[in-house]
Amino acid sequence: GIQVEQSPPDLILQEGANSTLRCNFSDSVNNLQWFHQNPWGQLINLFYIPSGTKQNGRLSATTVATERYSLLYISSSQTTDSGVYFCAVKNSGGSNYKLTFGKGTLLTVNP
Amino acid sequence: NAGVTQTPKFQVLKTGQSMTLQCAQDMNHNSMYWYRQDPGMGLRLIYYSASEGTTDKGEVPNGYNVSRLNKREFSLRLESAAPSQTSVYFCASGQVEGTEAFFGQGTRLTVV
């Protein structure tokens, strides 16, 4: 099946800093989502971005499907940004019902 | 606008007991999913239902059964719980053709 690798696995920032999280995938996709899992365990939808670029406030994401990667940018980070960020994809070849997750990036933003 | 609702939020079981995790969505989605999350493993797919009346195994189906009761509801059953099934379980729903999926708040299950 499709493989999803996220980097870095852990990231520690000071409040106000910027960061870039990366998601590499091993096959063509027709769905790519970024999620934020907050300290209470909730999975929050950030972006649905199988290709192109989107922005939502301090967060933006870019997916280059032909090169099989996606980037999540966090600018002017805040302590509330802390948590785990997951990338998840659906393979456009074969069954397109399975959303496969990477292992996540644990982000800690210190005041 | 409830989205995806899971019950219960927390549960402790003894080894060998059975239970059913309930999931309901109000977004008129065709597809529904059950995942488990374990430390360092990300989320792994247990079972999914592409549409009402169909179910298929995911990566880690052993020890579980599912029922797609209707378009709104998708339940996950543990017939004889084992400590290895201690995990956080998430239900999700989405449309069929590669569109955005939404997750419930999770069920934290401990098997002792």
Interface residues (C-beta under 8 A of the other chain):
Chain A: G1 N30 N31 Q33 F35 G41 Q42 L43 N45 Y48 P50 F86 A88 K90 S92 S95 N96 Y97 K98 L99 T100 F101 G102 K103 G104
Chain B: S31 Y33 Y35 G40 M41 G42 L43 R44 L45 Y48 A50 D56 G58 E59 V88 F90 A92 G94 V96 E97 G98 T99 E100 A101 F102 F103 Q105 G106 R108
